[in-house]
Amino acid sequence: MMSKQIAAKLGITEITVKVHRGHMMQKMKARSLIDFIGMADLLGIHRPKR
């Protein structure tokens, strides 16, 4: 999902979504969003169905 979509669904700002995503990527040592998504896939964390 795009940051704007996530923010609307959670009732927070788009900036907040980007900050939280950035923190998670730093903790996971992901170099890119694609790396981060790949790590989530390996961990069995799946994207929500639409």
mmCIF file as Biopython writes it, N, C-alpha, C and O atoms, coordinates in Angstrom:
data_model
#
loop_
_atom_site.group_PDB
_atom_site.id
_atom_site.type_symbol
_atom_site.label_atom_id
_atom_site.label_alt_id
_atom_site.label_comp_id
_atom_site.label_asym_id
_atom_site.label_entity_id
_atom_site.label_seq_id
_atom_site.pdbx_PDB_ins_code
_atom_site.Cartn_x
_atom_site.Cartn_y
_atom_site.Cartn_z
_atom_site.occupancy
_atom_site.B_iso_or_equiv
_atom_site.auth_seq_id
_atom_site.auth_asym_id
_atom_site.pdbx_PDB_model_num
ATOM 1   N N  . MET A ? 1  ? 0.840   -1.184  0.000  1.0 0.0 1  A 1 
ATOM 2   C CA . MET A ? 1  ? 0.000   0.000   0.000  1.0 0.0 1  A 1 
ATOM 3   C C  . MET A ? 1  ? 0.883   1.243   0.000  1.0 0.0 1  A 1 
ATOM 4   O O  . MET A ? 1  ? 2.012   1.225   0.490  1.0 0.0 1  A 1 
ATOM 5   N N  . MET A ? 2  ? 0.355   2.298   -0.548 1.0 0.0 2  A 1 
ATOM 6   C CA . MET A ? 2  ? 1.076   3.561   -0.553 1.0 0.0 2  A 1 
ATOM 7   C C  . MET A ? 2  ? 0.922   4.239   0.810  1.0 0.0 2  A 1 
ATOM 8   O O  . MET A ? 2  ? -0.041  3.990   1.535  1.0 0.0 2  A 1 
ATOM 9   N N  . SER A ? 3  ? 1.880   5.091   1.142  1.0 0.0 3  A 1 
ATOM 10  C CA . SER A ? 3  ? 1.867   5.779   2.432  1.0 0.0 3  A 1 
ATOM 11  C C  . SER A ? 3  ? 0.550   6.512   2.665  1.0 0.0 3  A 1 
ATOM 12  O O  . SER A ? 3  ? 0.011   6.491   3.771  1.0 0.0 3  A 1 
ATOM 13  N N  . LYS A ? 4  ? 0.040   7.152   1.632  1.0 0.0 4  A 1 
ATOM 14  C CA . LYS A ? 4  ? -1.215  7.906   1.748  1.0 0.0 4  A 1 
ATOM 15  C C  . LYS A ? 4  ? -2.376  6.977   2.104  1.0 0.0 4  A 1 
ATOM 16  O O  . LYS A ? 4  ? -3.239  7.337   2.904  1.0 0.0 4  A 1 
ATOM 17  N N  . GLN A ? 5  ? -2.396  5.786   1.512  1.0 0.0 5  A 1 
ATOM 18  C CA . GLN A ? 5  ? -3.458  4.814   1.778  1.0 0.0 5  A 1 
ATOM 19  C C  . GLN A ? 5  ? -3.353  4.279   3.210  1.0 0.0 5  A 1 
ATOM 20  O O  . GLN A ? 5  ? -4.361  4.142   3.903  1.0 0.0 5  A 1 
ATOM 21  N N  . ILE A ? 6  ? -2.140  3.983   3.641  1.0 0.0 6  A 1 
ATOM 22  C CA . ILE A ? 6  ? -1.921  3.488   4.995  1.0 0.0 6  A 1 
ATOM 23  C C  . ILE A ? 6  ? -2.361  4.536   6.006  1.0 0.0 6  A 1 
ATOM 24  O O  . ILE A ? 6  ? -3.047  4.220   6.979  1.0 0.0 6  A 1 
ATOM 25  N N  . ALA A ? 7  ? -1.963  5.790   5.775  1.0 0.0 7  A 1 
ATOM 26  C CA . ALA A ? 7  ? -2.314  6.882   6.676  1.0 0.0 7  A 1 
ATOM 27  C C  . ALA A ? 7  ? -3.828  7.032   6.800  1.0 0.0 7  A 1 
ATOM 28  O O  . ALA A ? 7  ? -4.350  7.189   7.903  1.0 0.0 7  A 1 
ATOM 29  N N  . ALA A ? 8  ? -4.522  6.983   5.682  1.0 0.0 8  A 1 
ATOM 30  C CA . ALA A ? 8  ? -5.981  7.123   5.706  1.0 0.0 8  A 1 
ATOM 31  C C  . ALA A ? 8  ? -6.626  5.975   6.478  1.0 0.0 8  A 1 
ATOM 32  O O  . ALA A ? 8  ? -7.559  6.183   7.253  1.0 0.0 8  A 1 
ATOM 33  N N  . LYS A ? 9  ? -6.124  4.775   6.260  1.0 0.0 9  A 1 
ATOM 34  C CA . LYS A ? 9  ? -6.695  3.603   6.929  1.0 0.0 9  A 1 
ATOM 35  C C  . LYS A ? 9  ? -6.472  3.645   8.444  1.0 0.0 9  A 1 
ATOM 36  O O  . LYS A ? 9  ? -7.336  3.227   9.216  1.0 0.0 9  A 1 
ATOM 37  N N  . LEU A ? 10 ? -5.298  4.158   8.867  1.0 0.0 10 A 1 
ATOM 38  C CA . LEU A ? 10 ? -4.964  4.212   10.295 1.0 0.0 10 A 1 
ATOM 39  C C  . LEU A ? 10 ? -5.367  5.522   10.968 1.0 0.0 10 A 1 
ATOM 40  O O  . LEU A ? 10 ? -5.322  5.629   12.193 1.0 0.0 10 A 1 
ATOM 41  N N  . GLY A ? 11 ? -5.755  6.507   10.183 1.0 0.0 11 A 1 
ATOM 42  C CA . GLY A ? 11 ? -6.148  7.792   10.744 1.0 0.0 11 A 1 
ATOM 43  C C  . GLY A ? 11 ? -4.970  8.610   11.250 1.0 0.0 11 A 1 
ATOM 44  O O  . GLY A ? 11 ? -5.087  9.331   12.242 1.0 0.0 11 A 1 
ATOM 45  N N  . ILE A ? 12 ? -3.827  8.496   10.561 1.0 0.0 12 A 1 
ATOM 46  C CA . ILE A ? 12 ? -2.621  9.252   10.915 1.0 0.0 12 A 1 
ATOM 47  C C  . ILE A ? 12 ? -2.140  9.992   9.673  1.0 0.0 12 A 1 
ATOM 48  O O  . ILE A ? 12 ? -2.690  9.816   8.586  1.0 0.0 12 A 1 
ATOM 49  N N  . THR A ? 13 ? -1.110  10.820  9.838  1.0 0.0 13 A 1 
ATOM 50  C CA . THR A ? 13 ? -0.611  11.563  8.682  1.0 0.0 13 A 1 
ATOM 51  C C  . THR A ? 13 ? 0.336   10.705  7.850  1.0 0.0 13 A 1 
ATOM 52  O O  . THR A ? 13 ? 0.909   9.728   8.333  1.0 0.0 13 A 1 
ATOM 53  N N  . GLU A ? 14 ? 0.484   11.093  6.601  1.0 0.0 14 A 1 
ATOM 54  C CA . GLU A ? 14 ? 1.388   10.391  5.692  1.0 0.0 14 A 1 
ATOM 55  C C  . GLU A ? 14 ? 2.834   10.484  6.189  1.0 0.0 14 A 1 
ATOM 56  O O  . GLU A ? 14 ? 3.600   9.530   6.054  1.0 0.0 14 A 1 
ATOM 57  N N  . ILE A ? 15 ? 3.202   11.623  6.760  1.0 0.0 15 A 1 
ATOM 58  C CA . ILE A ? 15 ? 4.557   11.809  7.298  1.0 0.0 15 A 1 
ATOM 59  C C  . ILE A ? 15 ? 4.826   10.805  8.410  1.0 0.0 15 A 1 
ATOM 60  O O  . ILE A ? 15 ? 5.915   10.234  8.484  1.0 0.0 15 A 1 
ATOM 61  N N  . THR A ? 16 ? 3.832   10.586  9.279  1.0 0.0 16 A 1 
ATOM 62  C CA . THR A ? 16 ? 3.985   9.621   10.378 1.0 0.0 16 A 1 
ATOM 63  C C  . THR A ? 16 ? 4.243   8.223   9.833  1.0 0.0 16 A 1 
ATOM 64  O O  . THR A ? 16 ? 5.082   7.493   10.360 1.0 0.0 16 A 1 
ATOM 65  N N  . VAL A ? 17 ? 3.530   7.852   8.787  1.0 0.0 17 A 1 
ATOM 66  C CA . VAL A ? 17 ? 3.733   6.545   8.163  1.0 0.0 17 A 1 
ATOM 67  C C  . VAL A ? 17 ? 5.172   6.431   7.661  1.0 0.0 17 A 1 
ATOM 68  O O  . VAL A ? 17 ? 5.831   5.414   7.881  1.0 0.0 17 A 1 
ATOM 69  N N  . LYS A ? 18 ? 5.657   7.474   6.987  1.0 0.0 18 A 1 
ATOM 70  C CA . LYS A ? 18 ? 7.011   7.455   6.438  1.0 0.0 18 A 1 
ATOM 71  C C  . LYS A ? 18 ? 8.064   7.379   7.539  1.0 0.0 18 A 1 
ATOM 72  O O  . LYS A ? 18 ? 9.075   6.695   7.380  1.0 0.0 18 A 1 
ATOM 73  N N  . VAL A ? 19 ? 7.839   8.072   8.649  1.0 0.0 19 A 1 
ATOM 74  C CA . VAL A ? 19 ? 8.782   8.034   9.779  1.0 0.0 19 A 1 
ATOM 75  C C  . VAL A ? 19 ? 8.833   6.626   10.368 1.0 0.0 19 A 1 
ATOM 76  O O  . VAL A ? 19 ? 9.915   6.082   10.594 1.0 0.0 19 A 1 
ATOM 77  N N  . HIS A ? 20 ? 7.670   6.040   10.615 1.0 0.0 20 A 1 
ATOM 78  C CA . HIS A ? 20 ? 7.626   4.685   11.190 1.0 0.0 20 A 1 
ATOM 79  C C  . HIS A ? 20 ? 8.252   3.664   10.240 1.0 0.0 20 A 1 
ATOM 80  O O  . HIS A ? 20 ? 8.989   2.778   10.674 1.0 0.0 20 A 1 
ATOM 81  N N  . ARG A ? 21 ? 7.957   3.788   8.946  1.0 0.0 21 A 1 
ATOM 82  C CA . ARG A ? 21 ? 8.547   2.875   7.967  1.0 0.0 21 A 1 
ATOM 83  C C  . ARG A ? 21 ? 10.071  3.017   7.970  1.0 0.0 21 A 1 
ATOM 84  O O  . ARG A ? 21 ? 10.793  2.022   7.914  1.0 0.0 21 A 1 
ATOM 85  N N  . GLY A ? 22 ? 10.546  4.249   8.034  1.0 0.0 22 A 1 
ATOM 86  C CA . GLY A ? 22 ? 11.988  4.497   8.077  1.0 0.0 22 A 1 
ATOM 87  C C  . GLY A ? 22 ? 12.644  3.875   9.298  1.0 0.0 22 A 1 
ATOM 88  O O  . GLY A ? 22 ? 13.727  3.296   9.205  1.0 0.0 22 A 1 
ATOM 89  N N  . HIS A ? 23 ? 11.984  3.998   10.445 1.0 0.0 23 A 1 
ATOM 90  C CA . HIS A ? 23 ? 12.529  3.397   11.672 1.0 0.0 23 A 1 
ATOM 91  C C  . HIS A ? 23 ? 12.600  1.871   11.551 1.0 0.0 23 A 1 
ATOM 92  O O  . HIS A ? 23 ? 13.588  1.252   11.947 1.0 0.0 23 A 1 
ATOM 93  N N  . MET A ? 24 ? 11.544  1.282   11.003 1.0 0.0 24 A 1 
ATOM 94  C CA . MET A ? 24 ? 11.537  -0.177  10.829 1.0 0.0 24 A 1 
ATOM 95  C C  . MET A ? 24 ? 12.633  -0.617  9.865  1.0 0.0 24 A 1 
ATOM 96  O O  . MET A ? 24 ? 13.294  -1.630  10.092 1.0 0.0 24 A 1 
ATOM 97  N N  . MET A ? 25 ? 12.825  0.145   8.789  1.0 0.0 25 A 1 
ATOM 98  C CA . MET A ? 25 ? 13.851  -0.207  7.819  1.0 0.0 25 A 1 
ATOM 99  C C  . MET A ? 25 ? 15.247  -0.104  8.433  1.0 0.0 25 A 1 
ATOM 100 O O  . MET A ? 25 ? 16.114  -0.928  8.144  1.0 0.0 25 A 1 
ATOM 101 N N  . GLN A ? 26 ? 15.467  0.906   9.279  1.0 0.0 26 A 1 
ATOM 102 C CA . GLN A ? 26 ? 16.763  1.038   9.955  1.0 0.0 26 A 1 
ATOM 103 C C  . GLN A ? 26 ? 17.012  -0.141  10.887 1.0 0.0 26 A 1 
ATOM 104 O O  . GLN A ? 26 ? 18.103  -0.712  10.898 1.0 0.0 26 A 1 
ATOM 105 N N  . LYS A ? 27 ? 16.003  -0.503  11.665 1.0 0.0 27 A 1 
ATOM 106 C CA . LYS A ? 27 ? 16.151  -1.618  12.609 1.0 0.0 27 A 1 
ATOM 107 C C  . LYS A ? 27 ? 16.415  -2.940  11.888 1.0 0.0 27 A 1 
ATOM 108 O O  . LYS A ? 27 ? 17.160  -3.789  12.378 1.0 0.0 27 A 1 
ATOM 109 N N  . MET A ? 28 ? 15.795  -3.099  10.722 1.0 0.0 28 A 1 
ATOM 110 C CA . MET A ? 28 ? 15.978  -4.328  9.950  1.0 0.0 28 A 1 
ATOM 111 C C  . MET A ? 28 ? 17.205  -4.260  9.039  1.0 0.0 28 A 1 
ATOM 112 O O  . MET A ? 28 ? 17.556  -5.240  8.381  1.0 0.0 28 A 1 
ATOM 113 N N  . LYS A ? 29 ? 17.855  -3.084  9.009  1.0 0.0 29 A 1 
ATOM 114 C CA . LYS A ? 29 ? 19.028  -2.860  8.155  1.0 0.0 29 A 1 
ATOM 115 C C  . LYS A ? 29 ? 18.710  -3.113  6.681  1.0 0.0 29 A 1 
ATOM 116 O O  . LYS A ? 29 ? 19.513  -3.682  5.942  1.0 0.0 29 A 1 
ATOM 117 N N  . ALA A ? 30 ? 17.520  -2.676  6.278  1.0 0.0 30 A 1 
ATOM 118 C CA . ALA A ? 30 ? 17.103  -2.793  4.880  1.0 0.0 30 A 1 
ATOM 119 C C  . ALA A ? 30 ? 17.661  -1.600  4.106  1.0 0.0 30 A 1 
ATOM 120 O O  . ALA A ? 30 ? 17.556  -0.460  4.559  1.0 0.0 30 A 1 
ATOM 121 N N  . ARG A ? 31 ? 18.247  -1.859  2.953  1.0 0.0 31 A 1 
ATOM 122 C CA . ARG A ? 31 ? 18.828  -0.790  2.132  1.0 0.0 31 A 1 
ATOM 123 C C  . ARG A ? 31 ? 17.802  -0.104  1.256  1.0 0.0 31 A 1 
ATOM 124 O O  . ARG A ? 31 ? 18.013  1.026   0.816  1.0 0.0 31 A 1 
ATOM 125 N N  . SER A ? 32 ? 16.690  -0.780  0.999  1.0 0.0 32 A 1 
ATOM 126 C CA . SER A ? 32 ? 15.645  -0.205  0.154  1.0 0.0 32 A 1 
ATOM 127 C C  . SER A ? 32 ? 14.298  -0.778  0.580  1.0 0.0 32 A 1 
ATOM 128 O O  . SER A ? 32 ? 14.229  -1.732  1.355  1.0 0.0 32 A 1 
ATOM 129 N N  . LEU A ? 33 ? 13.234  -0.180  0.064  1.0 0.0 33 A 1 
ATOM 130 C CA . LEU A ? 33 ? 11.896  -0.672  0.374  1.0 0.0 33 A 1 
ATOM 131 C C  . LEU A ? 33 ? 11.711  -2.089  -0.175 1.0 0.0 33 A 1 
ATOM 132 O O  . LEU A ? 33 ? 11.028  -2.910  0.438  1.0 0.0 33 A 1 
ATOM 133 N N  . ILE A ? 34 ? 12.313  -2.372  -1.319 1.0 0.0 34 A 1 
ATOM 134 C CA . ILE A ? 34 ? 12.230  -3.721  -1.902 1.0 0.0 34 A 1 
ATOM 135 C C  . ILE A ? 34 ? 12.894  -4.741  -0.977 1.0 0.0 34 A 1 
ATOM 136 O O  . ILE A ? 34 ? 12.352  -5.826  -0.769 1.0 0.0 34 A 1 
ATOM 137 N N  . ASP A ? 35 ? 14.065  -4.403  -0.416 1.0 0.0 35 A 1 
ATOM 138 C CA . ASP A ? 35 ? 14.727  -5.285  0.557  1.0 0.0 35 A 1 
ATOM 139 C C  . ASP A ? 35 ? 13.816  -5.524  1.761  1.0 0.0 35 A 1 
ATOM 140 O O  . ASP A ? 35 ? 13.678  -6.647  2.245  1.0 0.0 35 A 1 
ATOM 141 N N  . PHE A ? 36 ? 13.199  -4.437  2.231  1.0 0.0 36 A 1 
ATOM 142 C CA . PHE A ? 36 ? 12.329  -4.504  3.400  1.0 0.0 36 A 1 
ATOM 143 C C  . PHE A ? 36 ? 11.126  -5.410  3.147  1.0 0.0 36 A 1 
ATOM 144 O O  . PHE A ? 36 ? 10.754  -6.213  4.004  1.0 0.0 36 A 1 
ATOM 145 N N  . ILE A ? 37 ? 10.523  -5.278  1.973  1.0 0.0 37 A 1 
ATOM 146 C CA . ILE A ? 37 ? 9.377   -6.115  1.612  1.0 0.0 37 A 1 
ATOM 147 C C  . ILE A ? 37 ? 9.810   -7.576  1.506  1.0 0.0 37 A 1 
ATOM 148 O O  . ILE A ? 37 ? 9.082   -8.474  1.928  1.0 0.0 37 A 1 
ATOM 149 N N  . GLY A ? 38 ? 10.998  -7.813  0.943  1.0 0.0 38 A 1 
ATOM 150 C CA . GLY A ? 38 ? 11.529  -9.175  0.851  1.0 0.0 38 A 1 
ATOM 151 C C  . GLY A ? 38 ? 11.740  -9.793  2.221  1.0 0.0 38 A 1 
ATOM 152 O O  . GLY A ? 38 ? 11.454  -10.972 2.427  1.0 0.0 38 A 1 
ATOM 153 N N  . MET A ? 39 ? 12.243  -8.997  3.160  1.0 0.0 39 A 1 
ATOM 154 C CA . MET A ? 39 ? 12.443  -9.491  4.530  1.0 0.0 39 A 1 
ATOM 155 C C  . MET A ? 39 ? 11.102  -9.861  5.169  1.0 0.0 39 A 1 
ATOM 156 O O  . MET A ? 39 ? 10.984  -10.894 5.828  1.0 0.0 39 A 1 
ATOM 157 N N  . ALA A ? 40 ? 10.102  -9.014  4.968  1.0 0.0 40 A 1 
ATOM 158 C CA . ALA A ? 40 ? 8.773   -9.292  5.518  1.0 0.0 40 A 1 
ATOM 159 C C  . ALA A ? 40 ? 8.226   -10.587 4.932  1.0 0.0 40 A 1 
ATOM 160 O O  . ALA A ? 40 ? 7.606   -11.379 5.642  1.0 0.0 40 A 1 
ATOM 161 N N  . ASP A ? 41 ? 8.451   -10.802 3.648  1.0 0.0 41 A 1 
ATOM 162 C CA . ASP A ? 41 ? 7.991   -12.023 2.992  1.0 0.0 41 A 1 
ATOM 163 C C  . ASP A ? 41 ? 8.675   -13.245 3.591  1.0 0.0 41 A 1 
ATOM 164 O O  . ASP A ? 41 ? 8.027   -14.258 3.854  1.0 0.0 41 A 1 
ATOM 165 N N  . LEU A ? 42 ? 9.988   -13.148 3.807  1.0 0.0 42 A 1 
ATOM 166 C CA . LEU A ? 42 ? 10.724  -14.267 4.405  1.0 0.0 42 A 1 
ATOM 167 C C  . LEU A ? 42 ? 10.252  -14.579 5.828  1.0 0.0 42 A 1 
ATOM 168 O O  . LEU A ? 42 ? 10.288  -15.728 6.271  1.0 0.0 42 A 1 
ATOM 169 N N  . LEU A ? 43 ? 9.811   -13.542 6.528  1.0 0.0 43 A 1 
ATOM 170 C CA . LEU A ? 43 ? 9.314   -13.711 7.900  1.0 0.0 43 A 1 
ATOM 171 C C  . LEU A ? 43 ? 7.860   -14.178 7.947  1.0 0.0 43 A 1 
ATOM 172 O O  . LEU A ? 43 ? 7.328   -14.470 9.018  1.0 0.0 43 A 1 
ATOM 173 N N  . GLY A ? 44 ? 7.226   -14.245 6.780  1.0 0.0 44 A 1 
ATOM 174 C CA . GLY A ? 44 ? 5.843   -14.699 6.721  1.0 0.0 44 A 1 
ATOM 175 C C  . GLY A ? 44 ? 4.831   -13.598 6.987  1.0 0.0 44 A 1 
ATOM 176 O O  . GLY A ? 44 ? 3.667   -13.878 7.274  1.0 0.0 44 A 1 
ATOM 177 N N  . ILE A ? 45 ? 5.267   -12.342 6.893  1.0 0.0 45 A 1 
ATOM 178 C CA . ILE A ? 45 ? 4.365   -11.217 7.076  1.0 0.0 45 A 1 
ATOM 179 C C  . ILE A ? 45 ? 3.804   -10.875 5.710  1.0 0.0 45 A 1 
ATOM 180 O O  . ILE A ? 45 ? 4.543   -10.451 4.821  1.0 0.0 45 A 1 
ATOM 181 N N  . HIS A ? 46 ? 2.524   -11.052 5.537  1.0 0.0 46 A 1 
ATOM 182 C CA . HIS A ? 46 ? 1.915   -10.864 4.220  1.0 0.0 46 A 1 
ATOM 183 C C  . HIS A ? 46 ? 1.154   -9.556  4.153  1.0 0.0 46 A 1 
ATOM 184 O O  . HIS A ? 46 ? 0.654   -9.049  5.157  1.0 0.0 46 A 1 
ATOM 185 N N  . ARG A ? 47 ? 1.078   -9.027  2.951  1.0 0.0 47 A 1 
ATOM 186 C CA . ARG A ? 47 ? 0.309   -7.816  2.719  1.0 0.0 47 A 1 
ATOM 187 C C  . ARG A ? 47 ? -1.167  -8.100  2.891  1.0 0.0 47 A 1 
ATOM 188 O O  . ARG A ? 47 ? -1.634  -9.189  2.556  1.0 0.0 47 A 1 
ATOM 189 N N  . PRO A ? 48 ? -1.911  -7.129  3.412  1.0 0.0 48 A 1 
ATOM 190 C CA . PRO A ? 48 ? -3.366  -7.362  3.571  1.0 0.0 48 A 1 
ATOM 191 C C  . PRO A ? 48 ? -4.058  -7.495  2.222  1.0 0.0 48 A 1 
ATOM 192 O O  . PRO A ? 48 ? -3.666  -6.856  1.246  1.0 0.0 48 A 1 
ATOM 193 N N  . LYS A ? 49 ? -5.077  -8.320  2.178  1.0 0.0 49 A 1 
ATOM 194 C CA . LYS A ? 49 ? -5.843  -8.473  0.942  1.0 0.0 49 A 1 
ATOM 195 C C  . LYS A ? 49 ? -6.777  -7.288  0.799  1.0 0.0 49 A 1 
ATOM 196 O O  . LYS A ? 49 ? -7.284  -6.760  1.789  1.0 0.0 49 A 1 
ATOM 197 N N  . ARG A ? 50 ? -7.002  -6.871  -0.441 1.0 0.0 50 A 1 
ATOM 198 C CA . ARG A ? 50 ? -7.847  -5.693  -0.684 1.0 0.0 50 A 1 
ATOM 199 C C  . ARG A ? 50 ? -9.283  -6.064  -0.760 1.0 0.0 50 A 1 
ATOM 200 O O  . ARG A ? 50 ? -10.135 -5.197  -0.960 1.0 0.0 50 A 1 
#
